[in-house]
Amino acid sequence: MSKPKVVILGAGYGGIVTAIRLQKQIRLDEMDVTLVNKHDYHYITTHLHMPAAGTDHHENARVAISELIDERKIHFVKSTVVEILPEEKKVVLTEDVLSYDYLVVGLGSETETFGIPGLRENAMSIHSINSVRFIRQHIEYMFAKYKLDSKHKEYLTFVVGGAGFTGTEFVGELADQIPVLSRTYDVDPDLVQIINVEASPTALPPGLPNDLVEYGMEVMRRKGVQYKLSTPIKSCAPDGVLLGDGQFIRSGTVIWSGGVRGNSLLQQAGFDVQRGRVKVDDYLRSLQYPDVFITGDCSIVMSPEGTPYPANAQIAVQQGYNTARNLICTLRGKPLRPFAYDYKGTVASLGRGEAIGILKVKKVKGKFAALLKKAIDGRYLYLIGGIPLIWKKMIFKQKIAARNHHVRN
Ligand SMILES: Cc1cc2nc3c(=O)[nH]c(=O)nc-3n(C[C@H](O)[C@H](O)[C@H](O)COP(=O)(O)OP(=O)(O)OC[C@H]3O[C@@H](n4cnc5c(N)ncnc54)[C@H](O)[C@@H]3O)c2cc1C
């Protein structure tokens, strides 16, 4: 009898954790598992704000998939998914078609531009290793360009749209990197402007108490960050952004971190979506196709209060655990376990040695919170790759930094 075929799409938080948990628990003869991902590495999205700003090397934010999976149990295919055909139980890749008995979709998110004219064409966003390498190079290029033609002050104006998690963490790192870049390119740091534009009345990730928000904004202001709150971006052009209050900020760099939506392949496949995300049942399966599990940013999980949980890495990891377990239960004919999100808290980095957050219900800030953030990163590395991965990405990292002039010393 042929083994049931499980195909996992995407090796992000949800997908890689599903694969790792499956390989730990299945027998070789039990199921045929294929993991498909665009790249041959898993990237740690929660780290990307650092290589984007140039305060860390992008190598520290990615791990070869071959280091994480047991190829006797998980067959890895490096390819791009172009279509999902849930009625036919098939997935079309750029050079192949895979059929499945059970599918796990963990294809992450795409940038949400809310239809703001020019944003897609003219702004950059932090979403992959390729995008952050580009952003880092672009920022350096702006410094170099300014030195060739110093009447263009806008080359040194950096606009970040969105002051949520990603925007805040990136702005904190960029502010730390400005003195390094200014020294490298002989630029007066006082000429550099970082402007964080936000449509809502407060900055920093939603849900944090007011005193932490005020603390966070004060830290950022001390680093030189300017805020424009309650100010939507109306449009974006190659030479800057037009704001809701009519002001046009001339800038050579616009980074958009104002929102994400689920991967568009789900909508194209006919799944019912809200902002690209699919509502799932208690076991994380599509309501339309119970043989399709959906994890991470592609899914909508409702809280007991009836509101959707925010999409983040923490929930994606927990969904990975639950999905692997329920796949095994399905194939072994055992009862499935409903998904229950265990919210452990949230910590946002504000740059070097500074962070704010909530641990369960306890507020944390400053150096302690920054250490906690590192511990959270370490815990994730341990979970997917054990002590060797922590050693490689958190300790060996110093050697990479020492070789690279644009990385924090
Ligand atoms: C800069 C930044 C900072 C963040 N900080 C935090 C934080 O501190 N804490 C937190 O909890 N959350 C944070 N988040 C959010 C968090 O990273 C996401 O919620 C999480 O990555 C979602 O996991 P996922 O498995 O759904 O998708 P992802 O981790 O995005 O993985 C999706 C995978 O699918 C692959 N893929 C996509 N399309 C295709 C295709 N067509 N074919 C093949 N492969 C494809 C991608 O290459 C990727 O490997 C941050 C996000 C960003 C961008």
Ligand as a Chemical Component Dictionary entry (heavy atoms), coordinates in Angstrom:
data_LIG
# 
_chem_comp.id                   LIG 
_chem_comp.type                 NON-POLYMER 
_chem_comp.pdbx_formal_charge   0 
_chem_comp.three_letter_code    LIG 
# 
loop_
_chem_comp_atom.comp_id 
_chem_comp_atom.atom_id 
_chem_comp_atom.alt_atom_id 
_chem_comp_atom.type_symbol 
_chem_comp_atom.charge 
_chem_comp_atom.model_Cartn_x 
_chem_comp_atom.model_Cartn_y 
_chem_comp_atom.model_Cartn_z 
_chem_comp_atom.pdbx_ordinal 
LIG C1  C1  C 0 10.904 42.584 10.129 1  
LIG C2  C2  C 0 9.876  41.732 10.845 2  
LIG C3  C3  C 0 9.949  41.613 12.213 3  
LIG C4  C4  C 0 9.033  40.795 12.875 4  
LIG N1  N1  N 0 9.175  40.671 14.224 5  
LIG C5  C5  C 0 8.353  39.824 14.877 6  
LIG C6  C6  C 0 8.565  39.584 16.260 7  
LIG O1  O1  O 0 9.474  40.136 16.887 8  
LIG N2  N2  N 0 7.734  38.704 16.878 9  
LIG C7  C7  C 0 6.749  38.024 16.194 10 
LIG O2  O2  O 0 6.059  37.193 16.801 11 
LIG N3  N3  N 0 6.525  38.229 14.876 12 
LIG C8  C8  C 0 7.302  39.109 14.201 13 
LIG N4  N4  N 0 7.118  39.302 12.857 14 
LIG C9  C9  C 0 6.031  38.565 12.160 15 
LIG C10 C10 C 0 6.469  37.126 11.855 16 
LIG O3  O3  O 0 7.741  37.116 11.261 17 
LIG C11 C11 C 0 5.471  36.400 10.942 18 
LIG O4  O4  O 0 4.205  36.435 11.561 19 
LIG C12 C12 C 0 5.912  34.949 10.709 20 
LIG O5  O5  O 0 7.091  34.928 9.942  21 
LIG C13 C13 C 0 4.825  34.147 9.976  22 
LIG O6  O6  O 0 5.295  32.846 9.757  23 
LIG P1  P1  P 0 4.772  31.992 8.507  24 
LIG O7  O7  O 0 5.223  30.585 8.727  25 
LIG O8  O8  O 0 3.337  32.222 8.275  26 
LIG O9  O9  O 0 5.468  32.611 7.234  27 
LIG P2  P2  P 0 7.011  33.060 6.891  28 
LIG O10 O10 O 0 7.822  32.882 8.119  29 
LIG O11 O11 O 0 6.856  34.362 6.280  30 
LIG O12 O12 O 0 7.416  31.954 5.843  31 
LIG C14 C14 C 0 6.842  31.801 4.589  32 
LIG C15 C15 C 0 7.767  30.919 3.748  33 
LIG O13 O13 O 0 7.136  30.604 2.515  34 
LIG C16 C16 C 0 8.051  30.800 1.444  35 
LIG N5  N5  N 0 7.269  31.125 0.256  36 
LIG C17 C17 C 0 6.471  32.202 0.067  37 
LIG N6  N6  N 0 5.881  32.128 -1.142 38 
LIG C18 C18 C 0 6.321  30.991 -1.720 39 
LIG C19 C19 C 0 6.048  30.362 -2.963 40 
LIG N7  N7  N 0 5.205  30.882 -3.859 41 
LIG N8  N8  N 0 6.681  29.201 -3.249 42 
LIG C20 C20 C 0 7.536  28.630 -2.344 43 
LIG N9  N9  N 0 7.814  29.185 -1.161 44 
LIG C21 C21 C 0 7.214  30.352 -0.846 45 
LIG C22 C22 C 0 8.945  31.940 1.915  46 
LIG O14 O14 O 0 10.179 31.946 1.204  47 
LIG C23 C23 C 0 9.102  31.585 3.406  48 
LIG O15 O15 O 0 10.155 30.688 3.595  49 
LIG C24 C24 C 0 8.007  40.114 12.160 50 
LIG C25 C25 C 0 7.927  40.241 10.759 51 
LIG C26 C26 C 0 8.852  41.053 10.109 52 
LIG C27 C27 C 0 8.772  41.168 8.609  53 
# 
loop_
_chem_comp_bond.comp_id 
_chem_comp_bond.atom_id_1 
_chem_comp_bond.atom_id_2 
_chem_comp_bond.value_order 
_chem_comp_bond.pdbx_ordinal 
LIG C1  C2  SING 1  
LIG C2  C3  SING 2  
LIG C2  C26 DOUB 3  
LIG C3  C4  DOUB 4  
LIG C4  N1  SING 5  
LIG C4  C24 SING 6  
LIG N1  C5  DOUB 7  
LIG C5  C6  SING 8  
LIG C5  C8  SING 9  
LIG C6  O1  DOUB 10 
LIG C6  N2  SING 11 
LIG N2  C7  SING 12 
LIG C7  O2  DOUB 13 
LIG C7  N3  SING 14 
LIG N3  C8  DOUB 15 
LIG C8  N4  SING 16 
LIG N4  C9  SING 17 
LIG N4  C24 SING 18 
LIG C9  C10 SING 19 
LIG C10 O3  SING 20 
LIG C10 C11 SING 21 
LIG C11 O4  SING 22 
LIG C11 C12 SING 23 
LIG C12 O5  SING 24 
LIG C12 C13 SING 25 
LIG C13 O6  SING 26 
LIG O6  P1  SING 27 
LIG P1  O7  DOUB 28 
LIG P1  O8  SING 29 
LIG P1  O9  SING 30 
LIG O9  P2  SING 31 
LIG P2  O10 DOUB 32 
LIG P2  O11 SING 33 
LIG P2  O12 SING 34 
LIG O12 C14 SING 35 
LIG C14 C15 SING 36 
LIG C15 O13 SING 37 
LIG C15 C23 SING 38 
LIG O13 C16 SING 39 
LIG C16 N5  SING 40 
LIG C16 C22 SING 41 
LIG N5  C17 SING 42 
LIG N5  C21 SING 43 
LIG C17 N6  DOUB 44 
LIG N6  C18 SING 45 
LIG C18 C19 SING 46 
LIG C18 C21 DOUB 47 
LIG C19 N7  SING 48 
LIG C19 N8  DOUB 49 
LIG N8  C20 SING 50 
LIG C20 N9  DOUB 51 
LIG N9  C21 SING 52 
LIG C22 O14 SING 53 
LIG C22 C23 SING 54 
LIG C23 O15 SING 55 
LIG C24 C25 DOUB 56 
LIG C25 C26 SING 57 
LIG C26 C27 SING 58 
# 
